[in-house]
Amino acid sequence: MTGQLLGTVDVRELHSLRWGLMRHLFPTFVEEIELGRYLKRILAGSENRGVMIEPHRELNGRESTHVFDVYRVETIEPRA
């Protein structure tokens, strides 16, 4: 991975909206929206021209489904 690590985010901990029961009924949908809003705030509130996210690796080596590492990138390269 090339790029500067900006931080690690757990989308289950993001609460930009009052989801109420929706968070329990549709957790994946809510997490996607929350992650999008989080990334939008990062891009709007700084000089970052682009960011890339990757699933965070747990201690056992598995990729997390809800924790992501956020990297600053200058140019966005297409994935192979």
Secondary structure, DSSP 8 states (H G I E B T S, - for coil): --SEEEEEEEGGG--SS--THHHHH-HHHHHHHHHHHHHHHHHHTSS-S-EEEEEEE-TTS-EEEEEEEEEE-SS-----
